[in-house]
Structures are given as structure tokens and as C-alpha cells.
Amino acid sequence: MYAVIRHYSFKSEDSDKINQMIQEGFVPLIKKANGFISYNWLDTGTGDGASLSVFQDKAGADESILLAADFVRKNMSELLSQKPEVIEGPIKAYG
């Protein structure tokens, strides 16, 4: 399995709007990526959010990175205070 973690920074007052955009717009999109296993979004309520996406292999994770970048550019770029931070790699332990 392969995972991608994305960290986002934004104004806390935009949380509800961002949460809705992710749930209604991005989640259906990422579910179509090859090898999709799961997607989770965490909103701290203080202007930070992070997502964890899991795929069967690196190819699916790479596809998700492109999908997320395109979605952010088209829908969320004006709401973010900085470029998202992306971490990816193989899952070594889980339970």
C-alpha cells in the first residue's frame, strides 16, 4: 500500500466552505483514482487541515497527487494561505 498526506493552511473562517468542497467535489473525484483504498480529511478548526489517501500502489498515489493539484488550482487556491505540503511513501506498518 502507498499513502499520500497533504497539509493545507487556510483562514479558520473558511473551514466550512473547504470541508464542503472536499466532501462534495474532491472525494468523488479521488475515489475514481486507480487502486483507491481510502481518503480521510482532518480539519483542526484553527486554519490547518490534512488529508490521508491510501492506494494499492505508487501509481494510484501519483495519480491522486495530480488530481489534488488540479482540484486545488481550480477550486481552492484563493482560500489557501500557502502551497499545500505533500508527503508520500509506502506504508510500512498498520493495524
Salt bridges, closest charged atoms under 4 A:
ASP48 OD1 - HIS7 NE2 2.97
ASP62 OD1 - LYS58 NZ 2.99
ASP70 OD1 - ARG73 NH2 2.45
ASP70 OD2 - LYS74 NZ 3.21
GLU85 OE1 - HIS7 ND1 3.84
GLU88 OE1 - LYS58 NZ 3.75
